[in-house]
Each structure stands twice: as structure tokens, then as C-alpha cells.
Amino acid sequence: MAKKTTGTTGGNVASNRKALHDYTVEERLEAGIALQGPEVKSVRAHHVTLTDAHAELRPDGVWLINAHITPYRAATHVTLDPLRPRRLLLGRGEIRRLERQVRQKGYTLIPLRMYFSASGYAKVELGLCRGKRQYDKREALAERDAQRRSERALVEFEKAGRERR
């Protein structure tokens, strides 16, 4: 039996496409996020920006830093800083494992996307990432460009074959 999905569950709320360009993602993991009151409504309305965000390991847990959640307009009684640090919900063992990996040179935790799970909870997909060098970025762009050109050529070839018939 297929799972029922409504308009508010599933699918991306926000994604960090810049991170995929600037970093090589070694591992992906899912974390819950602790939001306060009207922030959930803003997230459901897709008022989230993850572009400059990163996750930071602190003694009291993992925190999402610089994720911009625009304040919900209808909530007049609560004013929250849109850039405030938000706690990420991970198990103790997972946090220890991440600490060991992040201590290695060049690794960082970057939020790749935010979404609502099937159960309705806000989730963040974190990537254990290593920064790309400039030539790596150029290589990736060149590969994508070559792939696009080959797909275009294939479409043109098929189109020309249909016209001959």
C-alpha cells in the first residue's frame, strides 16, 4: 500500500545547491531540528535559506548556524532572530562519531536540505563534507557541460532520424 502524502509532508522545503558545488559530500545523515512555535509555519511556507549555513559541534550538542528562517508574519506575540542557532537532534553515539570525523583536517558539517518527514517532523539532511579546490570545481563544471552536450547531440540525432522516415 502506498504512503499517503499531503501538501505539507515530504519533498524539499529548502536545499543548499551551493554546498554541492563548493564541497564533496562524503556521507549524508538525517537530523531532527528543534524549532520554536511560529518557525514551523515559516518552514512549511518554504521561508528557509540554507546557503551560508553550517553545523557546529559544541559540548552540549550539534547546532545549526546561519540558517535563515524568516519570521512568520501572523505571529505577533513572538519575535525570534531569523539567524539564531538551532539545536539539531542526534543520538549521543552519532554525535561522538561525527566529532571524530570532523576533527580530521578539512571536514565540516553542511546542511544539504531541509524537509518534512512522512511523520510531519522537520528534518535536516547533513553532509559530512570536504572542501573542493578550484580545479575540482572546474572539472565538475566541465563534466556537466560535456554531459549536456552529449545529451543534446543524441536528441538532435534522434530528431534527424525521425525526419528521414
Steps between C-alpha positions, in 0.01 A plus 500: 500500500641839403563764766262792505666836454343836557624834374697574817684171548780362288696685238760767546430814695843644421818371343858620502614468139805716564631237745501234228710734286746603773536169687541129434241314707658197665201389708138607550295473818159609623445713809191645660492873568360673808278786382298740709131575444456715189825378341323178400243702304778690326676177408175353366464816289853440359644818654839340567847576363786256558756662269755617761401253772719243672475270800725545801593244764482648850531333843120503535423352156489585130368842396388638165664839446403775249186325370256782422136429587290806425269595790137398453301819435180395675685426825504837671558378856840336433802665345788262426831580339490349147868399523498360854683168556263201500569168672524193279364181650748213472581201717800510735689231308442677171629827646819329626560339161452836325740667747773253408444553128475880516828521693673366189646774286262654249169343609193703591126442549286678242118490481408377151122524523210550739178305466205358691502126565195284434418526872489881472825587680744753358828332402837622376721291274859561608799423287844417634687705241851578390567829318571486127798670347447741210614246240254243639217747446617562143514124437146454627373784280683357198351153561150644530551704183625196308203294623259773385665519158485123450132490599425785259687322220304180566169688486603668172605161356168341592311799363687478169424125481127561544500769230654260245216250535 
